[in-house]
Structure formats: structure tokens, C-alpha cells
Amino acid sequence: MTPRRRILVADDDPSIREILSVQLARLGYEVVSAADGMEAVSVYEAEKPDLVLLDVMMPRLDGLGACRRIRALEEKSKRRVPVLFLTARDSTHDKTSAALSGGDEFVAKPVSLEDLRDRVEAALKRRPR
């Protein structure tokens, strides 16, 4: 049996973290979470997730900064995981900033479970095990 794919969910809203964690677990993923960008980077290092879902607006370190730090860590390890920004912000500037920080996708909240599932599965298919 192949191990379940691990997803890191980083959002400062505990209810959103819980909803995403429950829904992703129902889809068969193992979920780890973080309450801000600093914690997300630490959890990324410790847990080695297969995919990262980041909110843009978080305390201590926003999602853009967290993504840049994760990408810097990946440079050293020669490992690259998909990073999807899941955020209420939806301007062209926000999308450009997300792409420039190293993000792979930009998903506007609210997002349906079906759309989230499709985007996560597509991102994971592009990244071999």
C-alpha cells in the first residue's frame, strides 16, 4: 500500500484550518497544519509535506514570505512541492505577488470542496512521488 500524501494547511483562522483538514482527510490525505507563516515553514521542514496550502494574510510571516522561505529551503534539498495559495484576496496584484513568491496556483476563497480536490489532485499529479 502506498503511503497517503501529506498536505500542510497554513491559515490563521482555526475554523478554516479545521474545515480544510477534515475535508482533505475525507479525501484520503494526511493533513498537518500551521497557524501562521513562521509555523508553516517549521512544519514544512519537520513534516516534509507533498503539497502546501497557504493563506496569504497571516500574522508573523504572511503566506508570500512563507512561500519564499520554503522555496529557499527547497533549493538546498533539491526537492520541490506544489504551493497553492488559498485566500480571500483576488486582485491581479495578489495573483502576481503569489506567482513571484514561488506559488504554483492561486485559489480564491470561498472554494468548493470539488474545486479544491481537483486543484490538489492536479498539482500532486504534476509532482511525481
N, CA, C and O of each residue as an XYZ file, in Angstrom:
516
protein
N       0.840     -1.189      0.000
C       0.000      0.000      0.000
C       0.880      1.246      0.000
O       1.820      1.342      0.788
N       0.581      2.190     -0.873
C       1.367      3.413     -0.924
C       0.957      4.337      0.226
O      -0.214      4.397      0.600
N       1.930      5.047      0.775
C       1.594      5.965      1.872
C       0.709      7.108      1.380
O       0.775      7.520      0.222
N      -0.120      7.605      2.298
C      -1.001      8.720      1.953
C      -0.169      9.978      1.728
O       0.847     10.198      2.387
N      -0.614     10.778      0.806
C       0.044     12.058      0.561
C      -0.238     12.993      1.726
O      -1.346     13.012      2.261
N       0.767     13.769      2.118
C       0.654     14.691      3.257
C       0.518     16.121      2.746
O       1.282     16.563      1.887
N      -0.462     16.834      3.285
C      -0.708     18.219      2.904
C      -0.565     19.108      4.134
O      -1.104     18.817      5.201
N       0.171     20.193      3.959
C       0.302     21.218      5.004
C      -0.716     22.307      4.716
O      -0.722     22.897      3.636
N      -1.580     22.569      5.697
C      -2.578     23.634      5.612
C      -2.146     24.741      6.570
O      -2.045     24.514      7.775
N      -1.891     25.935      6.041
C      -1.487     27.064      6.874
C      -2.502     28.193      6.725
O      -2.656     28.775      5.651
N      -3.186     28.487      7.823
C      -4.181     29.557      7.849
C      -4.308     30.026      9.287
O      -4.309     29.208     10.207
N      -4.416     31.341      9.493
C      -4.512     31.860     10.856
C      -5.903     31.710     11.453
O      -6.082     31.929     12.651
N      -6.891     31.344     10.648
C      -8.249     31.142     11.141
C      -8.421     29.665     11.524
O      -8.412     28.796     10.652
N      -8.578     29.377     12.826
C      -8.679     27.977     13.254
C      -9.851     27.228     12.616
O      -9.746     26.031     12.348
N     -10.957     27.918     12.372
C     -12.107     27.223     11.777
C     -11.812     26.826     10.334
O     -12.230     25.755      9.892
N     -11.109     27.662      9.603
C     -10.748     27.311      8.221
C      -9.755     26.152      8.215
O      -9.874     25.232      7.406
N      -8.770     26.198      9.123
C      -7.825     25.072      9.225
C      -8.571     23.772      9.501
O      -8.280     22.740      8.896
N      -9.531     23.828     10.417
C     -10.285     22.627     10.786
C     -11.120     22.122      9.614
O     -11.113     20.926      9.323
N     -11.830     23.005      8.948
C     -12.659     22.604      7.803
C     -11.796     21.976      6.712
O     -12.123     20.909      6.192
N     -10.696     22.640      6.370
C      -9.815     22.103      5.328
C      -9.216     20.767      5.752
O      -9.130     19.839      4.947
N      -8.804     20.668      7.007
C      -8.206     19.425      7.499
C      -9.195     18.267      7.425
O      -8.849     17.177      6.968
N     -10.414     18.503      7.869
C     -11.436     17.450      7.839
C     -11.751     17.050      6.396
O     -11.809     15.863      6.076
N     -11.949     18.029      5.541
C     -12.308     17.729      4.151
C     -11.172     17.002      3.426
O     -11.419     16.041      2.697
N      -9.949     17.448      3.621
C      -8.822     16.791      2.960
C      -8.599     15.381      3.513
O      -8.243     14.471      2.766
N      -8.807     15.201      4.810
C      -8.698     13.862      5.403
C      -9.759     12.934      4.806
O      -9.484     11.762      4.546
N     -10.959     13.451      4.591
C     -12.025     12.652      3.966
C     -11.655     12.237      2.543
O     -12.101     11.201      2.050
N     -10.842     13.050      1.902
C     -10.388     12.720      0.545
C      -9.200     11.753      0.555
O      -8.720     11.338     -0.500
N      -8.731     11.397      1.760
C      -7.665     10.414      1.865
C      -6.279     10.972      2.117
O      -5.301     10.226      2.076
N      -6.173     12.259      2.376
C      -4.867     12.857      2.621
C      -4.559     12.910      4.109
O      -5.461     13.002      4.943
N      -3.283     12.850      4.424
C      -2.824     13.106      5.785
C      -2.616     14.620      5.862
O      -2.020     15.200      4.954
N      -3.088     15.262      6.912
C      -3.025     16.713      6.999
C      -2.253     17.144      8.241
O      -2.477     16.640      9.342
N      -1.339     18.087      8.037
C      -0.657     18.776      9.130
C      -0.997     20.244      8.970
O      -1.291     20.692      7.862
N      -0.961     21.004     10.061
C      -1.400     22.392      9.938
C      -0.487     23.348     10.677
O       0.329     22.960     11.513
N      -0.660     24.626     10.330
C       0.103     25.707     10.940
C      -0.783     26.935     11.024
O      -1.637     27.158     10.166
N      -0.572     27.743     12.082
C      -1.419     28.907     12.338
C      -0.861     30.206     11.772
O      -1.551     31.225     11.787
N       0.363     30.191     11.278
C       0.940     31.390     10.665
C       2.103     30.980      9.768
O       2.464     29.805      9.699
N       2.677     31.953      9.090
C       3.745     31.656      8.145
C       5.006     31.100      8.771
O       5.641     30.215      8.199
N       5.379     31.603      9.935
C       6.581     31.092     10.620
C       6.397     29.617     10.974
O       7.281     28.791     10.746
N       5.234     29.309     11.532
C       4.944     27.922     11.895
C       4.885     27.051     10.639
O       5.324     25.901     10.666
N       4.353     27.581      9.552
C       4.271     26.822      8.299
C       5.651     26.393      7.817
O       5.831     25.255      7.382
N       6.614     27.286      7.892
C       7.975     26.953      7.458
C       8.555     25.860      8.356
O       9.179     24.920      7.866
N       8.351     25.981      9.663
C       8.850     24.962     10.598
C       8.194     23.610     10.355
O       8.867     22.580     10.338
N       6.872     23.618     10.167
C       6.152     22.366      9.911
C       6.598     21.776      8.574
O       6.749     20.560      8.452
N       6.806     22.623      7.582
C       7.301     22.152      6.284
C       8.622     21.395      6.468
O       8.796     20.295      5.943
N       9.542     21.997      7.214
C      10.849     21.357      7.433
C      10.716     20.027      8.169
O      11.384     19.053      7.821
N       9.865     19.985      9.173
C       9.739     18.797     10.012
C       8.930     17.680      9.351
O       9.268     16.505      9.491
N       7.877     18.038      8.641
C       6.924     17.045      8.138
C       7.111     16.652      6.679
O       6.574     15.631      6.249
N       7.848     17.425      5.917
C       8.096     17.141      4.505
C       6.799     16.827      3.735
O       6.652     15.736      3.184
N       5.863     17.788      3.701
C       4.593     17.530      3.016
C       4.775     17.397      1.507
O       5.788     17.810      0.942
N       3.767     16.812      0.876
C       3.760     16.654     -0.574
C       3.144     17.859     -1.273
O       3.323     18.045     -2.476
N       2.412     18.685     -0.507
C       1.749     19.866     -1.047
C       1.504     20.832      0.103
O       1.284     20.414      1.240
N       1.545     22.136     -0.204
C       1.318     23.171      0.805
C       0.163     24.053      0.356
O       0.148     24.537     -0.776
N      -0.812     24.262      1.251
C      -1.909     25.213      1.050
C      -1.648     26.381      1.988
O      -1.633     26.202      3.206
N      -1.443     27.571      1.440
C      -1.105     28.743      2.243
C      -2.143     29.843      2.098
O      -2.554     30.181      0.988
N      -2.564     30.399      3.231
C      -3.327     31.638      3.213
C      -2.322     32.755      2.948
O      -1.162     32.633      3.342
N      -2.728     33.826      2.301
C      -1.815     34.944      2.063
C      -1.661     35.800      3.311
O      -0.544     36.140      3.700
N      -2.776     36.147      3.938
C      -2.741     37.058      5.083
C      -2.675     36.281      6.393
O      -3.679     35.743      6.861
N      -1.473     36.231      6.982
C      -1.269     35.565      8.267
C      -0.332     36.409      9.113
O       0.460     37.183      8.576
N      -0.414     36.267     10.440
C       0.476     37.029     11.318
C       1.908     36.490     11.294
O       2.184     35.405     10.782
N       2.787     37.277     11.857
C       4.223     36.985     11.984
C       4.937     36.878     10.648
O       5.960     37.534     10.453
N       4.440     36.087      9.738
C       5.002     35.961      8.392
C       3.842     35.604      7.477
O       3.170     34.594      7.685
N       3.607     36.430      6.464
C       2.475     36.146      5.582
C       2.783     34.965      4.664
O       3.906     34.464      4.637
N       1.780     34.532      3.921
C       1.952     33.383      3.048
C       2.990     33.582      1.963
O       3.672     32.635      1.572
N       3.117     34.805      1.474
C       4.118     35.091      0.437
C       5.525     34.884      0.982
O       6.370     34.269      0.333
N       5.766     35.403      2.176
C       7.069     35.231      2.817
C       7.340     33.774      3.150
O       8.461     33.292      2.991
N       6.313     33.075      3.612
C       6.468     31.654      3.923
C       6.821     30.873      2.664
O       7.677     29.990      2.701
N       6.171     31.190      1.556
C       6.456     30.514      0.297
C       7.903     30.766     -0.136
O       8.602     29.844     -0.556
N       8.340     32.010     -0.030
C       9.732     32.320     -0.396
C      10.709     31.519      0.461
O      11.702     31.007     -0.056
N      10.444     31.403      1.760
C      11.334     30.636      2.652
C      11.297     29.151      2.328
O      12.331     28.483      2.356
N      10.117     28.632      2.022
C      10.013     27.221      1.636
C      10.794     26.975      0.356
O      11.514     25.982      0.248
N      10.659     27.870     -0.616
C      11.410     27.706     -1.874
C      12.918     27.780     -1.636
O      13.679     27.069     -2.293
N      13.358     28.623     -0.714
C      14.792     28.702     -0.390
C      15.269     27.388      0.230
O      16.365     26.920     -0.076
N      14.457     26.800      1.092
C      14.815     25.503      1.684
C      14.882     24.424      0.608
O      15.737     23.539      0.661
N      13.994     24.498     -0.350
C      13.976     23.509     -1.424
C      15.214     23.607     -2.309
O      15.681     22.601     -2.844
N      15.740     24.808     -2.459
C      16.965     24.975     -3.245
C      18.081     24.106     -2.668
O      18.851     23.492     -3.407
N      18.159     24.062     -1.342
C      19.199     23.287     -0.668
C      18.939     21.797     -0.752
O      19.875     21.007     -0.876
N      17.665     21.401     -0.685
C      17.336     19.975     -0.629
C      17.060     19.358     -2.001
O      16.925     18.140     -2.117
N      16.976     20.180     -3.025
C      16.659     19.719     -4.388
C      15.287     19.052     -4.448
O      15.072     18.121     -5.224
N      14.378     19.530     -3.633
C      13.021     18.992     -3.548
C      12.068     20.147     -3.815
O      12.292     21.254     -3.325
N      11.005     19.908     -4.586
C      10.043     20.982     -4.847
C       8.629     20.439     -4.719
O       8.261     19.458     -5.365
N       7.842     21.098     -3.873
C       6.449     20.689     -3.682
C       5.527     21.782     -4.217
O       5.893     22.958     -4.223
N       4.350     21.402     -4.660
C       3.391     22.413     -5.104
C       2.938     23.278     -3.927
O       2.689     22.776     -2.830
N       2.836     24.574     -4.171
C       2.298     25.514     -3.184
C       1.083     26.173     -3.805
O       1.172     26.816     -4.851
N      -0.060     26.003     -3.140
C      -1.304     26.620     -3.587
C      -1.693     27.683     -2.583
O      -1.799     27.412     -1.387
N      -1.904     28.887     -3.069
C      -2.397     29.962     -2.207
C      -3.911     29.881     -2.187
O      -4.557     29.869     -3.235
N      -4.467     29.827     -0.998
C      -5.912     29.778     -0.802
C      -6.261     31.018      0.006
O      -5.978     31.083      1.203
N      -6.880     32.011     -0.647
C      -7.031     33.303      0.007
C      -8.278     34.052     -0.441
O      -8.806     33.824     -1.530
N      -8.727     34.939      0.411
C      -9.869     35.796      0.084
C      -9.448     36.942     -0.837
O     -10.290     37.578     -1.471
N      -8.157     37.195     -0.903
C      -7.666     38.268     -1.771
C      -7.604     37.752     -3.203
O      -7.112     36.651     -3.452
N      -8.107     38.553     -4.143
C      -8.234     38.051     -5.508
C      -7.867     39.082     -6.575
O      -8.335     38.987     -7.710
N      -7.045     40.053     -6.227
C      -6.677     41.064     -7.213
C      -5.549     40.565     -8.117
O      -4.874     39.586     -7.797
N      -5.355     41.233     -9.225
C      -4.258     40.901    -10.131
C      -2.930     41.057     -9.417
O      -2.023     40.247     -9.606
N      -2.807     42.096     -8.594
C      -1.573     42.306     -7.819
C      -1.305     41.113     -6.897
O      -0.173     40.639     -6.804
N      -2.360     40.625     -6.210
C      -2.194     39.483     -5.302
C      -1.753     38.238     -6.067
O      -0.876     37.504     -5.612
N      -2.356     38.003     -7.218
C      -2.002     36.836     -8.028
C      -0.564     36.930     -8.528
O       0.165     35.938     -8.533
N      -0.162     38.124     -8.945
C       1.216     38.328     -9.402
C       2.197     38.129     -8.260
O       3.225     37.473     -8.428
N       1.884     38.695     -7.092
C       2.752     38.529     -5.919
C       2.890     37.062     -5.541
O       3.982     36.608     -5.197
N       1.795     36.323     -5.603
C       1.827     34.897     -5.270
C       2.731     34.139     -6.242
O       3.522     33.292     -5.826
N       2.616     34.440     -7.519
C       3.454     33.774     -8.520
C       4.918     34.139     -8.330
O       5.790     33.276     -8.431
N       5.195     35.404     -8.057
C       6.583     35.840     -7.865
C       7.217     35.254     -6.615
O       8.437     35.108     -6.552
N       6.403     34.913     -5.617
C       6.954     34.324     -4.397
C       7.247     32.831     -4.570
O       7.868     32.213     -3.705
N       6.800     32.260     -5.682
C       7.065     30.850     -5.946
C       5.844     29.967     -5.898
O       5.962     28.746     -6.004
N       4.668     30.553     -5.741
C       3.435     29.769     -5.691
C       3.097     29.166     -7.043
O       3.425     29.722     -8.091
N       2.440     28.025     -6.999
C       2.059     27.331     -8.220
C       0.640     27.649     -8.661
O       0.350     27.676     -9.857
N      -0.252     27.891     -7.692
C      -1.649     28.181     -8.009
C      -2.193     29.190     -7.029
O      -1.682     29.344     -5.919
N      -3.237     29.875     -7.454
C      -3.911     30.880     -6.641
C      -5.385     30.526     -6.643
O      -6.035     30.581     -7.687
N      -5.920     30.165     -5.486
C      -7.310     29.734     -5.363
C      -8.045     30.741     -4.481
O      -7.663     30.957     -3.331
N      -9.095     31.354     -5.018
C      -9.843     32.354     -4.258
C     -10.863     31.681     -3.343
O     -11.551     30.738     -3.734
N     -10.940     32.194     -2.106
C     -11.976     31.745     -1.163
C     -13.243     32.517     -1.466
O     -13.153     33.666     -1.898
N     -14.394     31.959     -1.266
C     -14.596     30.575     -0.847
C     -14.390     29.622     -2.018
O     -14.609     29.990     -3.172
N     -13.972     28.406     -1.719
C     -13.734     27.406     -2.752
C     -14.569     26.177     -2.416
O     -14.686     25.792     -1.252
N     -15.140     25.574     -3.432
C     -15.925     24.362     -3.198
C     -14.978     23.199     -2.939
O     -13.824     23.215     -3.367
N     -15.472     22.205     -2.245
C     -14.672     21.017     -1.978
C     -14.246     20.358     -3.280
O     -13.123     19.866     -3.389
N     -15.131     20.346     -4.263
C     -14.815     19.713     -5.543
C     -13.686     20.446     -6.264
O     -12.780     19.817     -6.811
N     -13.746     21.773     -6.262
C     -12.698     22.559     -6.913
C     -11.365     22.388     -6.181
O     -10.320     22.237     -6.813
N     -11.407     22.413     -4.862
C     -10.181     22.220     -4.086
C      -9.591     20.841     -4.369
O      -8.391     20.707     -4.608
N     -10.444     19.820     -4.339
C      -9.979     18.459     -4.627
C      -9.327     18.391     -6.004
O      -8.238     17.835     -6.151
N      -9.986     18.951     -7.006
C      -9.448     18.908     -8.362
C      -8.098     19.606     -8.459
O      -7.179     19.100     -9.103
N      -7.979     20.749     -7.831
C      -6.715     21.502     -7.900
C      -5.593     20.784     -7.152
O      -4.456     20.738     -7.623
N      -5.918     20.227     -5.988
C      -4.916     19.484     -5.215
C      -4.466     18.254     -6.005
O      -3.269     18.003     -6.137
N      -5.414     17.498     -6.522
C      -5.064     16.295     -7.280
C      -4.246     16.630     -8.517
O      -3.288     15.925     -8.832
N      -4.606     17.690     -9.221
C      -3.848     18.092    -10.416
C      -2.421     18.496    -10.042
O      -1.470     18.127    -10.731
N      -2.273     19.243     -8.964
C      -0.940     19.677     -8.531
C      -0.097     18.480     -8.124
O       1.093     18.428     -8.436
N      -0.688     17.525     -7.436
C       0.056     16.341     -6.998
C       0.422     15.444     -8.186
O       1.470     14.799     -8.166
N      -0.411     15.396     -9.201
C      -0.096     14.594    -10.394
C       1.100     15.181    -11.136
O       1.887     14.444    -11.730
N       1.237     16.495    -11.103
C       2.365     17.149    -11.774
C       3.662     16.902    -11.025
O       4.746     17.057    -11.588
N       3.558     16.519     -9.754
C       4.744     16.249     -8.931
C       4.812     14.752     -8.657
O       3.980     14.221     -7.920
N       5.793     14.064     -9.241
C       5.880     12.623     -9.002
C       6.224     12.318     -7.537
O       6.806     13.151     -6.842
N       5.866     11.142     -7.089
C       6.167     10.725     -5.715
C       7.644     10.655     -5.483
O       8.081     10.321     -4.381
